[in-house]
Amino acid sequence: MRIGGKTMAIFNPQDIGAELSRMLLDPSCYDPQKLREKLRQMLRQLSYKEGIFKLTSGRESDFYVDGKLTALDPVGSWLIGNCFCNIISTVCPDVKGVAGVTLGADPLVTATSIVGLHRSLFLPQIIVRKEPKNHGTENQLEEAATVPKNSALVLLDDVLTTGGTLYRIGIKALEKAGYTIAAILTILDREEGGREFLAEKGYSNLHSIFTRTELLA
């Protein structure tokens, strides 16, 4: 299999799952660099695609990273949750919850919340709808009852391109509800201006597990 111009071995996530099961018996199993490298391998072989793709921003790209293909796998979910928790523990350990825009961030929010419970991080979840419901409560946010009102949150996303959708939907909806965005975390920064755009809007505390350059290294 060729990915990013390189020949890669066929990847079997069950192999990494078995390896992680063995690692859990080892106190060093949460080594950040080991977890990050295993996640990079999964993303490269399960989520990274080459071709011509139209992005949410309307741009065309010669590659696409479908984060859900990794995030919905139990091994990928566990790795993503741990990598995000490693960042949260370092940059904003006192946040009161994790949030994300449906659908791409749904598995990220759940994984990070559950893994956080095993890492002394209590992170109840908020899912942001793209639009308010037109029935029932008509809410745009689906919030755990244990998220403190007007608290500081981490906003999660899978892939950062221009940052426009994340700002227009996720950030604005959460701030309208009274929450503060303490940090923005993404799996991948495509290095196409999103970081700079969000920094201009006042959201410079942004951290990605990988940049495109790092993912393809």
Backbone as JSON Lines, residues from 0, in Angstrom:
{"i":0,"aa":"M","n":[0.85,-1.19,0.0],"ca":[0.0,0.0,0.0],"c":[0.88,1.25,0.0]}
{"i":1,"aa":"R","n":[0.56,2.23,-0.88],"ca":[1.34,3.46,-0.94],"c":[0.54,4.59,-0.33]}
{"i":2,"aa":"I","n":[1.14,5.3,0.62],"ca":[0.49,6.4,1.3],"c":[1.48,7.55,1.38]}
{"i":3,"aa":"G","n":[1.07,8.71,0.87],"ca":[1.96,9.86,0.91],"c":[3.26,9.62,0.18]}
{"i":4,"aa":"G","n":[3.2,8.8,-0.9],"ca":[4.4,8.52,-1.68],"c":[5.31,7.47,-1.08]}
{"i":5,"aa":"K","n":[4.86,6.84,0.03],"ca":[5.69,5.84,0.68],"c":[4.95,4.51,0.69]}
{"i":6,"aa":"T","n":[5.68,3.42,0.64],"ca":[5.09,2.1,0.71],"c":[4.94,1.71,2.18]}
{"i":7,"aa":"M","n":[3.69,1.33,2.55],"ca":[3.4,0.97,3.93],"c":[2.89,-0.46,3.99]}
{"i":8,"aa":"A","n":[3.18,-1.14,5.08],"ca":[2.64,-2.48,5.28],"c":[1.15,-2.4,5.54]}
{"i":9,"aa":"I","n":[0.4,-3.44,5.16],"ca":[-1.02,-3.48,5.46],"c":[-1.2,-3.48,6.97]}
{"i":10,"aa":"F","n":[-2.09,-2.62,7.43],"ca":[-2.24,-2.38,8.86],"c":[-3.42,-3.17,9.41]}
{"i":11,"aa":"N","n":[-3.21,-3.88,10.5],"ca":[-4.28,-4.61,11.17],"c":[-4.48,-4.02,12.56]}
{"i":12,"aa":"P","n":[-5.56,-3.25,12.76],"ca":[-5.76,-2.61,14.06],"c":[-5.88,-3.6,15.19]}
{"i":13,"aa":"Q","n":[-6.27,-4.85,14.9],"ca":[-6.36,-5.84,15.96],"c":[-4.98,-6.16,16.54]}
{"i":14,"aa":"D","n":[-3.95,-6.05,15.69],"ca":[-2.59,-6.28,16.18],"c":[-2.22,-5.24,17.22]}
{"i":15,"aa":"I","n":[-2.53,-3.96,16.92],"ca":[-2.24,-2.91,17.89],"c":[-3.12,-3.07,19.11]}
{"i":16,"aa":"G","n":[-4.38,-3.52,18.91],"ca":[-5.25,-3.76,20.05],"c":[-4.66,-4.78,21.0]}
{"i":17,"aa":"A","n":[-4.13,-5.87,20.44],"ca":[-3.51,-6.9,21.28],"c":[-2.27,-6.35,21.97]}
{"i":18,"aa":"E","n":[-1.51,-5.54,21.23],"ca":[-0.31,-4.95,21.83],"c":[-0.66,-4.01,22.97]}
{"i":19,"aa":"L","n":[-1.72,-3.21,22.77],"ca":[-2.14,-2.3,23.83],"c":[-2.62,-3.05,25.05]}
{"i":20,"aa":"S","n":[-3.29,-4.19,24.84],"ca":[-3.74,-4.99,25.98],"c":[-2.54,-5.43,26.81]}
{"i":21,"aa":"R","n":[-1.46,-5.8,26.13],"ca":[-0.25,-6.17,26.86],"c":[0.38,-4.96,27.53]}
{"i":22,"aa":"M","n":[0.34,-3.83,26.84],"ca":[0.94,-2.61,27.38],"c":[0.27,-2.16,28.66]}
{"i":23,"aa":"L","n":[-1.05,-2.4,28.78],"ca":[-1.78,-1.93,29.94],"c":[-1.28,-2.57,31.24]}
{"i":24,"aa":"L","n":[-0.56,-3.67,31.12],"ca":[0.02,-4.31,32.29],"c":[1.35,-3.67,32.67]}
{"i":25,"aa":"D","n":[1.8,-2.74,31.83],"ca":[3.09,-2.08,32.03],"c":[2.85,-0.64,32.47]}
{"i":26,"aa":"P","n":[3.43,-0.19,33.59],"ca":[3.21,1.18,34.07],"c":[3.58,2.25,33.05]}
{"i":27,"aa":"S","n":[4.46,1.9,32.09],"ca":[4.88,2.89,31.09],"c":[3.94,2.95,29.89]}
{"i":28,"aa":"C","n":[2.77,2.27,29.98],"ca":[1.9,2.16,28.8],"c":[1.36,3.51,28.34]}
{"i":29,"aa":"Y","n":[1.36,4.52,29.23],"ca":[0.81,5.81,28.85],"c":[1.9,6.78,28.37]}
{"i":30,"aa":"D","n":[3.04,6.25,28.0],"ca":[4.11,7.1,27.48],"c":[3.58,7.92,26.3]}
{"i":31,"aa":"P","n":[3.58,9.24,26.4],"ca":[2.95,10.09,25.38],"c":[3.48,9.85,23.97]}
{"i":32,"aa":"Q","n":[4.79,9.67,23.84],"ca":[5.36,9.49,22.51],"c":[4.97,8.15,21.89]}
{"i":33,"aa":"K","n":[4.9,7.1,22.71],"ca":[4.48,5.81,22.2],"c":[3.03,5.84,21.74]}
{"i":34,"aa":"L","n":[2.16,6.45,22.54],"ca":[0.75,6.54,22.17],"c":[0.58,7.36,20.89]}
{"i":35,"aa":"R","n":[1.31,8.47,20.82],"ca":[1.2,9.35,19.65],"c":[1.66,8.63,18.39]}
{"i":36,"aa":"E","n":[2.74,7.87,18.47],"ca":[3.23,7.16,17.3],"c":[2.26,6.08,16.86]}
{"i":37,"aa":"K","n":[1.64,5.38,17.79],"ca":[0.66,4.35,17.41],"c":[-0.56,5.0,16.75]}
{"i":38,"aa":"L","n":[-0.97,6.17,17.25],"ca":[-2.08,6.87,16.63],"c":[-1.69,7.33,15.23]}
{"i":39,"aa":"R","n":[-0.48,7.81,15.06],"ca":[-0.02,8.25,13.73],"c":[-0.1,7.09,12.74]}
{"i":40,"aa":"Q","n":[0.31,5.9,13.16],"ca":[0.25,4.74,12.28],"c":[-1.19,4.44,11.86]}
{"i":41,"aa":"M","n":[-2.1,4.51,12.81],"ca":[-3.51,4.23,12.5],"c":[-4.07,5.25,11.52]}
{"i":42,"aa":"L","n":[-3.81,6.53,11.78],"ca":[-4.32,7.58,10.9],"c":[-3.76,7.45,9.5]}
{"i":43,"aa":"R","n":[-2.48,7.16,9.4],"ca":[-1.85,7.03,8.09],"c":[-2.52,5.93,7.27]}
{"i":44,"aa":"Q","n":[-2.83,4.82,7.9],"ca":[-3.29,3.67,7.14],"c":[-4.81,3.51,7.11]}
{"i":45,"aa":"L","n":[-5.51,4.13,8.05],"ca":[-6.97,4.0,8.06],"c":[-7.69,5.27,7.59]}
{"i":46,"aa":"S","n":[-7.12,6.42,7.87],"ca":[-7.85,7.68,7.64],"c":[-7.32,8.51,6.48]}
{"i":47,"aa":"Y","n":[-6.05,8.36,6.13],"ca":[-5.44,9.21,5.11],"c":[-5.74,8.68,3.72]}
{"i":48,"aa":"K","n":[-6.27,9.57,2.84],"ca":[-6.6,9.18,1.48],"c":[-6.05,10.23,0.52]}
{"i":49,"aa":"E","n":[-5.63,9.77,-0.66],"ca":[-5.16,10.67,-1.7],"c":[-6.12,10.64,-2.87]}
{"i":50,"aa":"G","n":[-6.26,11.76,-3.54],"ca":[-7.21,11.91,-4.65],"c":[-7.62,13.37,-4.73]}
{"i":51,"aa":"I","n":[-8.78,13.64,-5.32],"ca":[-9.32,15.0,-5.39],"c":[-10.57,15.03,-4.52]}
{"i":52,"aa":"F","n":[-10.54,15.88,-3.48],"ca":[-11.63,15.94,-2.51],"c":[-12.07,17.39,-2.32]}
{"i":53,"aa":"K","n":[-13.38,17.57,-2.15],"ca":[-13.91,18.89,-1.82],"c":[-14.06,18.97,-0.32]}
{"i":54,"aa":"L","n":[-13.48,19.99,0.3],"ca":[-13.5,20.15,1.74],"c":[-14.7,20.98,2.19]}
{"i":55,"aa":"T","n":[-14.96,20.98,3.49],"ca":[-16.06,21.77,4.05],"c":[-15.92,23.24,3.69]}
{"i":56,"aa":"S","n":[-14.7,23.71,3.6],"ca":[-14.43,25.11,3.27],"c":[-14.77,25.45,1.83]}
{"i":57,"aa":"G","n":[-15.02,24.41,1.0],"ca":[-15.26,24.62,-0.42],"c":[-14.02,24.45,-1.27]}
{"i":58,"aa":"R","n":[-12.85,24.39,-0.64],"ca":[-11.61,24.19,-1.37],"c":[-11.5,22.75,-1.86]}
{"i":59,"aa":"E","n":[-10.68,22.58,-2.88],"ca":[-10.33,21.23,-3.32],"c":[-8.96,20.87,-2.77]}
{"i":60,"aa":"S","n":[-8.79,19.59,-2.47],"ca":[-7.53,19.13,-1.91],"c":[-7.12,17.82,-2.56]}
{"i":61,"aa":"D","n":[-5.8,17.58,-2.59],"ca":[-5.31,16.32,-3.15],"c":[-5.15,15.24,-2.08]}
{"i":62,"aa":"F","n":[-5.6,15.54,-0.86],"ca":[-5.61,14.51,0.18],"c":[-6.77,14.8,1.14]}
{"i":63,"aa":"Y","n":[-7.16,13.76,1.86],"ca":[-8.28,13.89,2.79],"c":[-8.0,12.98,3.98]}
{"i":64,"aa":"V","n":[-8.26,13.48,5.16],"ca":[-8.11,12.67,6.37],"c":[-9.48,12.52,7.01]}
{"i":65,"aa":"D","n":[-10.03,11.31,6.93],"ca":[-11.33,11.0,7.52],"c":[-11.09,10.47,8.93]}
{"i":66,"aa":"G","n":[-11.09,11.38,9.88],"ca":[-10.77,11.02,11.25],"c":[-11.71,10.0,11.85]}
{"i":67,"aa":"K","n":[-12.96,9.98,11.38],"ca":[-13.94,9.04,11.95],"c":[-13.53,7.59,11.74]}
{"i":68,"aa":"L","n":[-12.82,7.3,10.64],"ca":[-12.42,5.92,10.38],"c":[-11.48,5.39,11.46]}
{"i":69,"aa":"T","n":[-10.77,6.29,12.11],"ca":[-9.91,5.9,13.23],"c":[-10.63,6.11,14.56]}
{"i":70,"aa":"A","n":[-11.34,7.22,14.71],"ca":[-11.96,7.56,15.99],"c":[-13.08,6.59,16.38]}
{"i":71,"aa":"L","n":[-13.73,5.96,15.4],"ca":[-14.81,5.03,15.71],"c":[-14.31,3.61,15.96]}
{"i":72,"aa":"D","n":[-13.02,3.39,15.78],"ca":[-12.4,2.12,16.12],"c":[-12.06,2.14,17.61]}
{"i":73,"aa":"P","n":[-12.26,1.05,18.35],"ca":[-12.0,1.09,19.79],"c":[-10.56,1.41,20.14]}
{"i":74,"aa":"V","n":[-9.62,0.9,19.35],"ca":[-8.21,1.19,19.6],"c":[-7.93,2.65,19.28]}
{"i":75,"aa":"G","n":[-8.4,3.12,18.13],"ca":[-8.21,4.52,17.76],"c":[-8.82,5.46,18.77]}
{"i":76,"aa":"S","n":[-10.02,5.12,19.24],"ca":[-10.7,5.95,20.23],"c":[-9.88,6.06,21.51]}
{"i":77,"aa":"W","n":[-9.34,4.94,21.96],"ca":[-8.54,4.93,23.19],"c":[-7.28,5.77,23.01]}
{"i":78,"aa":"L","n":[-6.64,5.65,21.85],"ca":[-5.42,6.42,21.59],"c":[-5.71,7.92,21.52]}
{"i":79,"aa":"I","n":[-6.78,8.28,20.81],"ca":[-7.14,9.7,20.7],"c":[-7.48,10.27,22.07]}
{"i":80,"aa":"G","n":[-8.27,9.54,22.84],"ca":[-8.62,10.02,24.18],"c":[-7.4,10.26,25.05]}
{"i":81,"aa":"N","n":[-6.44,9.36,24.98],"ca":[-5.23,9.53,25.78],"c":[-4.37,10.68,25.28]}
{"i":82,"aa":"C","n":[-4.24,10.8,23.96],"ca":[-3.43,11.91,23.42],"c":[-4.05,13.26,23.77]}
{"i":83,"aa":"F","n":[-5.36,13.38,23.68],"ca":[-6.01,14.63,24.06],"c":[-5.86,14.89,25.57]}
{"i":84,"aa":"C","n":[-6.02,13.83,26.39],"ca":[-5.88,14.01,27.83],"c":[-4.47,14.42,28.21]}
{"i":85,"aa":"N","n":[-3.47,13.92,27.48],"ca":[-2.1,14.35,27.74],"c":[-1.96,15.85,27.54]}
{"i":86,"aa":"I","n":[-2.58,16.36,26.47],"ca":[-2.5,17.8,26.21],"c":[-3.27,18.58,27.26]}
{"i":87,"aa":"I","n":[-4.48,18.13,27.56],"ca":[-5.3,18.83,28.55],"c":[-4.59,18.89,29.9]}
{"i":88,"aa":"S","n":[-3.97,17.8,30.32],"ca":[-3.26,17.77,31.6],"c":[-2.14,18.8,31.65]}
{"i":89,"aa":"T","n":[-1.59,19.12,30.49],"ca":[-0.47,20.05,30.42],"c":[-0.92,21.49,30.29]}
{"i":90,"aa":"V","n":[-1.9,21.76,29.41],"ca":[-2.21,23.15,29.06],"c":[-3.43,23.71,29.78]}
{"i":91,"aa":"C","n":[-4.35,22.86,30.23],"ca":[-5.56,23.4,30.87],"c":[-6.21,22.34,31.77]}
{"i":92,"aa":"P","n":[-5.49,21.88,32.81],"ca":[-6.01,20.78,33.64],"c":[-7.25,21.12,34.45]}
{"i":93,"aa":"D","n":[-7.58,22.41,34.56],"ca":[-8.7,22.8,35.41],"c":[-10.01,23.02,34.65]}
{"i":94,"aa":"V","n":[-10.04,22.69,33.35],"ca":[-11.28,22.87,32.6],"c":[-12.36,21.95,33.16]}
{"i":95,"aa":"K","n":[-13.62,22.33,32.9],"ca":[-14.75,21.63,33.5],"c":[-15.52,20.75,32.53]}
{"i":96,"aa":"G","n":[-15.06,20.65,31.27],"ca":[-15.75,19.8,30.32],"c":[-15.09,19.84,28.96]}
{"i":97,"aa":"V","n":[-15.58,18.94,28.08],"ca":[-15.11,18.9,26.7],"c":[-16.31,19.03,25.77]}
{"i":98,"aa":"A","n":[-16.1,19.73,24.66],"ca":[-17.19,19.99,23.73],"c":[-16.71,19.77,22.31]}
{"i":99,"aa":"G","n":[-17.65,19.56,21.39],"ca":[-17.31,19.41,19.99],"c":[-18.55,19.52,19.13]}
{"i":100,"aa":"V","n":[-18.32,19.86,17.86],"ca":[-19.43,20.01,16.91],"c":[-19.73,18.66,16.29]}
{"i":101,"aa":"T","n":[-21.01,18.28,16.29],"ca":[-21.42,17.04,15.65],"c":[-21.23,17.14,14.13]}
{"i":102,"aa":"L","n":[-20.8,16.15,13.45],"ca":[-20.7,14.75,13.82],"c":[-19.25,14.34,14.06]}
{"i":103,"aa":"G","n":[-18.33,15.06,13.43],"ca":[-16.94,14.64,13.47],"c":[-16.36,14.57,14.86]}
{"i":104,"aa":"A","n":[-16.81,15.46,15.76],"ca":[-16.21,15.51,17.1],"c":[-16.91,14.59,18.09]}
{"i":105,"aa":"D","n":[-18.04,14.01,17.74],"ca":[-18.78,13.19,18.7],"c":[-17.92,12.09,19.32]}
{"i":106,"aa":"P","n":[-17.25,11.24,18.52],"ca":[-16.44,10.19,19.14],"c":[-15.22,10.73,19.88]}
{"i":107,"aa":"L","n":[-14.74,11.9,19.5],"ca":[-13.59,12.5,20.18],"c":[-13.96,12.95,21.59]}
{"i":108,"aa":"V","n":[-15.11,13.59,21.68],"ca":[-15.59,14.07,22.97],"c":[-15.84,12.91,23.92]}
{"i":109,"aa":"T","n":[-16.49,11.86,23.42],"ca":[-16.77,10.7,24.27],"c":[-15.48,10.01,24.71]}
{"i":110,"aa":"A","n":[-14.57,9.79,23.77],"ca":[-13.31,9.11,24.11],"c":[-12.53,9.9,25.16]}
{"i":111,"aa":"T","n":[-12.44,11.21,24.98],"ca":[-11.66,12.04,25.9],"c":[-12.31,12.08,27.28]}
{"i":112,"aa":"S","n":[-13.62,12.14,27.32],"ca":[-14.33,12.16,28.59],"c":[-14.13,10.86,29.36]}
{"i":113,"aa":"I","n":[-14.25,9.73,28.68],"ca":[-14.12,8.44,29.35],"c":[-12.68,8.18,29.78]}
{"i":114,"aa":"V","n":[-11.73,8.42,28.88],"ca":[-10.33,8.23,29.24],"c":[-9.94,9.18,30.38]}
{"i":115,"aa":"G","n":[-10.46,10.4,30.33],"ca":[-10.14,11.37,31.38],"c":[-10.5,10.88,32.77]}
{"i":116,"aa":"L","n":[-11.58,10.12,32.86],"ca":[-12.01,9.61,34.16],"c":[-10.96,8.7,34.77]}
{"i":117,"aa":"H","n":[-10.19,8.04,33.91],"ca":[-9.11,7.17,34.38],"c":[-7.81,7.94,34.57]}
{"i":118,"aa":"R","n":[-7.83,9.24,34.24],"ca":[-6.61,10.04,34.31],"c":[-6.78,11.22,35.28]}
{"i":119,"aa":"S","n":[-7.74,11.1,36.21],"ca":[-8.03,12.15,37.2],"c":[-8.48,13.45,36.56]}
{"i":120,"aa":"L","n":[-9.15,13.33,35.4],"ca":[-9.74,14.49,34.73],"c":[-11.23,14.25,34.6]}
{"i":121,"aa":"F","n":[-12.03,15.06,35.27],"ca":[-13.49,14.92,35.18],"c":[-13.98,15.85,34.08]}
{"i":122,"aa":"L","n":[-14.37,15.27,32.95],"ca":[-14.66,16.06,31.75],"c":[-16.02,15.66,31.17]}
{"i":123,"aa":"P","n":[-17.11,16.15,31.77],"ca":[-18.42,15.9,31.16],"c":[-18.51,16.53,29.78]}
{"i":124,"aa":"Q","n":[-19.47,16.04,28.99],"ca":[-19.48,16.33,27.56],"c":[-20.57,17.32,27.14]}
{"i":125,"aa":"I","n":[-20.23,18.04,26.08],"ca":[-21.22,18.88,25.38],"c":[-21.07,18.61,23.88]}
{"i":126,"aa":"I","n":[-22.18,18.32,23.23],"ca":[-22.22,18.18,21.78],"c":[-22.94,19.39,21.2]}
{"i":127,"aa":"V","n":[-22.32,20.02,20.21],"ca":[-22.9,21.21,19.57],"c":[-23.55,20.8,18.25]}
{"i":128,"aa":"R","n":[-24.85,21.02,18.15],"ca":[-25.55,20.79,16.87],"c":[-25.18,21.91,15.9]}
{"i":129,"aa":"K","n":[-25.23,21.59,14.62],"ca":[-24.94,22.63,13.63],"c":[-26.02,23.7,13.62]}
{"i":130,"aa":"E","n":[-27.24,23.31,13.99],"ca":[-28.35,24.25,14.12],"c":[-29.2,23.84,15.32]}
{"i":131,"aa":"P","n":[-29.92,24.78,15.94],"ca":[-30.8,24.39,17.04],"c":[-31.88,23.41,16.56]}
{"i":132,"aa":"K","n":[-32.31,22.54,17.46],"ca":[-33.41,21.64,17.14],"c":[-34.66,22.45,16.83]}
{"i":133,"aa":"N","n":[-35.51,21.92,15.97],"ca":[-36.77,22.61,15.66],"c":[-37.95,21.99,16.39]}
{"i":134,"aa":"H","n":[-37.65,21.23,17.46],"ca":[-38.71,20.61,18.25],"c":[-38.21,20.48,19.7]}
{"i":135,"aa":"G","n":[-39.11,20.07,20.58],"ca":[-38.73,19.84,21.98],"c":[-38.14,21.08,22.62]}
{"i":136,"aa":"T","n":[-36.95,20.94,23.17],"ca":[-36.29,22.05,23.86],"c":[-35.72,23.09,22.9]}
{"i":137,"aa":"E","n":[-35.59,22.73,21.63],"ca":[-35.02,23.61,20.61],"c":[-33.58,24.04,20.95]}
{"i":138,"aa":"N","n":[-32.88,23.18,21.67],"ca":[-31.51,23.48,22.06],"c":[-30.54,23.26,20.89]}
{"i":139,"aa":"Q","n":[-29.46,24.02,20.9],"ca":[-28.35,23.74,19.99],"c":[-27.27,22.93,20.68]}
{"i":140,"aa":"L","n":[-27.24,23.01,22.0],"ca":[-26.25,22.27,22.78],"c":[-26.92,21.09,23.49]}
{"i":141,"aa":"E","n":[-26.26,19.94,23.42],"ca":[-26.66,18.78,24.22],"c":[-25.61,18.66,25.32]}
{"i":142,"aa":"E","n":[-26.0,18.98,26.55],"ca":[-25.05,19.12,27.64],"c":[-25.27,18.07,28.72]}
{"i":143,"aa":"A","n":[-24.17,17.5,29.21],"ca":[-24.27,16.67,30.4],"c":[-24.76,17.53,31.56]}
{"i":144,"aa":"A","n":[-25.58,16.96,32.42],"ca":[-26.12,17.72,33.55],"c":[-25.04,18.17,34.52]}
{"i":145,"aa":"T","n":[-23.88,17.55,34.43],"ca":[-22.8,17.85,35.38],"c":[-21.81,18.9,34.88]}
{"i":146,"aa":"V","n":[-22.07,19.48,33.7],"ca":[-21.2,20.57,33.23],"c":[-21.6,21.85,33.95]}
{"i":147,"aa":"P","n":[-20.69,22.47,34.71],"ca":[-21.04,23.71,35.4],"c":[-21.37,24.83,34.39]}
{"i":148,"aa":"K","n":[-22.42,25.56,34.65],"ca":[-22.78,26.66,33.77],"c":[-21.7,27.74,33.78]}
{"i":149,"aa":"N","n":[-21.49,28.35,32.63],"ca":[-20.54,29.45,32.48],"c":[-19.1,29.03,32.83]}
{"i":150,"aa":"S","n":[-18.77,27.77,32.6],"ca":[-17.44,27.27,32.94],"c":[-16.52,27.28,31.72]}
{"i":151,"aa":"A","n":[-15.25,26.96,31.97],"ca":[-14.24,26.89,30.91],"c":[-14.2,25.48,30.34]}
{"i":152,"aa":"L","n":[-14.15,25.4,29.01],"ca":[-14.2,24.12,28.31],"c":[-13.02,23.98,27.35]}
{"i":153,"aa":"V","n":[-12.8,22.73,26.94],"ca":[-11.91,22.45,25.81],"c":[-12.79,22.1,24.62]}
{"i":154,"aa":"L","n":[-12.53,22.7,23.49],"ca":[-13.26,22.42,22.26],"c":[-12.42,21.49,21.4]}
{"i":155,"aa":"L","n":[-12.99,20.35,21.01],"ca":[-12.28,19.34,20.23],"c":[-12.76,19.32,18.79]}
{"i":156,"aa":"D","n":[-11.86,18.99,17.88],"ca":[-12.22,18.8,16.47],"c":[-11.26,17.79,15.87]}
{"i":157,"aa":"D","n":[-11.69,17.17,14.78],"ca":[-10.8,16.18,14.18],"c":[-9.75,16.81,13.29]}
{"i":158,"aa":"V","n":[-10.18,17.6,12.29],"ca":[-9.24,18.17,11.32],"c":[-9.46,19.67,11.23]}
{"i":159,"aa":"L","n":[-8.39,20.43,11.36],"ca":[-8.43,21.88,11.24],"c":[-7.93,22.29,9.86]}
{"i":160,"aa":"T","n":[-8.78,22.98,9.1],"ca":[-8.38,23.49,7.79],"c":[-8.33,25.01,7.85]}
{"i":161,"aa":"T","n":[-9.47,25.68,7.63],"ca":[-9.5,27.14,7.7],"c":[-9.93,27.65,9.07]}
{"i":162,"aa":"G","n":[-10.6,26.81,9.84],"ca":[-11.1,27.23,11.15],"c":[-12.44,27.92,11.11]}
{"i":163,"aa":"G","n":[-12.97,28.18,9.9],"ca":[-14.21,28.95,9.79],"c":[-15.42,28.26,10.4]}
{"i":164,"aa":"T","n":[-15.6,26.98,10.1],"ca":[-16.77,26.26,10.62],"c":[-16.68,26.12,12.13]}
{"i":165,"aa":"L","n":[-15.51,25.81,12.63],"ca":[-15.33,25.66,14.07],"c":[-15.65,26.96,14.8]}
{"i":166,"aa":"Y","n":[-15.24,28.07,14.23],"ca":[-15.52,29.38,14.84],"c":[-17.0,29.73,14.72]}
{"i":167,"aa":"R","n":[-17.53,29.58,13.53],"ca":[-18.9,30.03,13.26],"c":[-19.94,29.21,14.02]}
{"i":168,"aa":"I","n":[-19.71,27.93,14.17],"ca":[-20.7,27.06,14.81],"c":[-20.3,26.73,16.25]}
{"i":169,"aa":"G","n":[-19.14,26.12,16.42],"ca":[-18.76,25.65,17.75],"c":[-18.5,26.74,18.75]}
{"i":170,"aa":"I","n":[-17.58,27.63,18.44],"ca":[-17.18,28.67,19.39],"c":[-18.35,29.61,19.68]}
{"i":171,"aa":"K","n":[-19.02,30.07,18.65],"ca":[-20.09,31.04,18.86],"c":[-21.24,30.46,19.67]}
{"i":172,"aa":"A","n":[-21.61,29.21,19.39],"ca":[-22.72,28.59,20.13],"c":[-22.37,28.4,21.6]}
{"i":173,"aa":"L","n":[-21.15,27.97,21.87],"ca":[-20.74,27.75,23.26],"c":[-20.63,29.07,24.02]}
{"i":174,"aa":"E","n":[-20.07,30.08,23.39],"ca":[-19.95,31.37,24.06],"c":[-21.31,32.02,24.26]}
{"i":175,"aa":"K","n":[-22.2,31.84,23.31],"ca":[-23.56,32.37,23.48],"c":[-24.24,31.77,24.69]}
{"i":176,"aa":"A","n":[-23.91,30.5,24.98],"ca":[-24.49,29.82,26.14],"c":[-23.76,30.16,27.43]}
{"i":177,"aa":"G","n":[-22.72,30.98,27.36],"ca":[-22.03,31.43,28.56],"c":[-20.73,30.73,28.86]}
{"i":178,"aa":"Y","n":[-20.31,29.79,28.01],"ca":[-19.08,29.06,28.27],"c":[-17.86,29.83,27.75]}
{"i":179,"aa":"T","n":[-16.7,29.51,28.3],"ca":[-15.43,30.07,27.86],"c":[-14.6,28.96,27.21]}
{"i":180,"aa":"I","n":[-13.97,29.27,26.08],"ca":[-13.11,28.31,25.4],"c":[-11.7,28.46,25.93]}
{"i":181,"aa":"A","n":[-11.29,27.51,26.78],"ca":[-9.95,27.59,27.38],"c":[-8.88,27.14,26.4]}
{"i":182,"aa":"A","n":[-9.23,26.17,25.54],"ca":[-8.27,25.66,24.56],"c":[-9.03,24.95,23.45]}
{"i":183,"aa":"I","n":[-8.41,24.9,22.29],"ca":[-8.94,24.14,21.16],"c":[-7.92,23.06,20.83]}
{"i":184,"aa":"L","n":[-8.39,21.82,20.75],"ca":[-7.52,20.69,20.44],"c":[-8.05,19.99,19.19]}
{"i":185,"aa":"T","n":[-7.15,19.64,18.29],"ca":[-7.53,18.91,17.09],"c":[-6.6,17.72,16.9]}
{"i":186,"aa":"I","n":[-7.09,16.73,16.18],"ca":[-6.21,15.61,15.83],"c":[-5.17,16.08,14.82]}
{"i":187,"aa":"L","n":[-5.64,16.78,13.78],"ca":[-4.75,17.17,12.68],"c":[-4.92,18.62,12.31]}
{"i":188,"aa":"D","n":[-3.81,19.3,12.14],"ca":[-3.78,20.65,11.56],"c":[-3.27,20.51,10.13]}
{"i":189,"aa":"R","n":[-4.13,20.79,9.16],"ca":[-3.74,20.67,7.75],"c":[-2.75,21.74,7.34]}
{"i":190,"aa":"E","n":[-2.48,22.7,8.2],"ca":[-1.53,23.79,7.92],"c":[-2.0,24.63,6.73]}
{"i":191,"aa":"E","n":[-3.29,24.97,6.76],"ca":[-3.86,25.76,5.67],"c":[-4.53,27.04,6.18]}
{"i":192,"aa":"G","n":[-4.0,27.58,7.27],"ca":[-4.45,28.88,7.74],"c":[-5.41,28.87,8.91]}
{"i":193,"aa":"G","n":[-5.88,27.71,9.32],"ca":[-6.83,27.65,10.42],"c":[-6.28,28.16,11.73]}
{"i":194,"aa":"R","n":[-5.06,27.78,12.04],"ca":[-4.43,28.22,13.29],"c":[-4.31,29.74,13.32]}
{"i":195,"aa":"E","n":[-3.89,30.32,12.22],"ca":[-3.72,31.78,12.15],"c":[-5.07,32.49,12.23]}
{"i":196,"aa":"F","n":[-6.07,31.95,11.56],"ca":[-7.42,32.54,11.59],"c":[-7.96,32.57,13.01]}
{"i":197,"aa":"L","n":[-7.86,31.45,13.72],"ca":[-8.4,31.39,15.08],"c":[-7.59,32.27,16.03]}
{"i":198,"aa":"A","n":[-6.29,32.37,15.81],"ca":[-5.47,33.25,16.65],"c":[-5.89,34.71,16.47]}
{"i":199,"aa":"E","n":[-6.21,35.1,15.24],"ca":[-6.68,36.46,14.97],"c":[-8.0,36.75,15.69]}
{"i":200,"aa":"K","n":[-8.81,35.69,15.88],"ca":[-10.09,35.84,16.56],"c":[-9.95,35.78,18.08]}
{"i":201,"aa":"G","n":[-8.71,35.55,18.54],"ca":[-8.46,35.54,19.98],"c":[-8.33,34.16,20.6]}
{"i":202,"aa":"Y","n":[-8.19,33.13,19.75],"ca":[-8.12,31.75,20.26],"c":[-6.76,31.16,19.87]}
{"i":203,"aa":"S","n":[-5.74,31.61,20.58],"ca":[-4.38,31.18,20.25],"c":[-3.96,29.93,21.01]}
{"i":204,"aa":"N","n":[-4.72,29.53,22.02],"ca":[-4.38,28.32,22.78],"c":[-4.91,27.1,22.03]}
{"i":205,"aa":"L","n":[-4.28,26.82,20.9],"ca":[-4.7,25.74,20.01],"c":[-3.57,24.73,19.89]}
{"i":206,"aa":"H","n":[-3.93,23.47,20.05],"ca":[-2.93,22.41,20.02],"c":[-3.44,21.25,19.17]}
{"i":207,"aa":"S","n":[-2.6,20.77,18.28],"ca":[-2.95,19.63,17.43],"c":[-2.02,18.47,17.78]}
{"i":208,"aa":"I","n":[-2.59,17.26,17.76],"ca":[-1.75,16.08,17.99],"c":[-0.71,15.98,16.87]}
{"i":209,"aa":"F","n":[-1.15,16.29,15.63],"ca":[-0.25,16.26,14.49],"c":[-0.51,17.44,13.58]}
{"i":210,"aa":"T","n":[0.53,17.92,12.93],"ca":[0.36,18.73,11.74],"c":[0.41,17.77,10.54]}
{"i":211,"aa":"R","n":[0.03,18.27,9.37],"ca":[0.13,17.41,8.19],"c":[1.56,16.94,7.98]}
{"i":212,"aa":"T","n":[2.51,17.85,8.2],"ca":[3.92,17.49,8.01],"c":[4.32,16.35,8.94]}
{"i":213,"aa":"E","n":[3.9,16.42,10.19],"ca":[4.23,15.39,11.16],"c":[3.54,14.06,10.83]}
{"i":214,"aa":"L","n":[2.3,14.14,10.38],"ca":[1.57,12.91,10.06],"c":[2.23,12.13,8.94]}
{"i":215,"aa":"L","n":[2.77,12.87,7.95],"ca":[3.34,12.21,6.77],"c":[4.85,11.99,6.89]}
{"i":216,"aa":"A","n":[5.42,12.33,8.03],"ca":[6.88,12.18,8.19],"c":[7.32,10.73,8.08]}
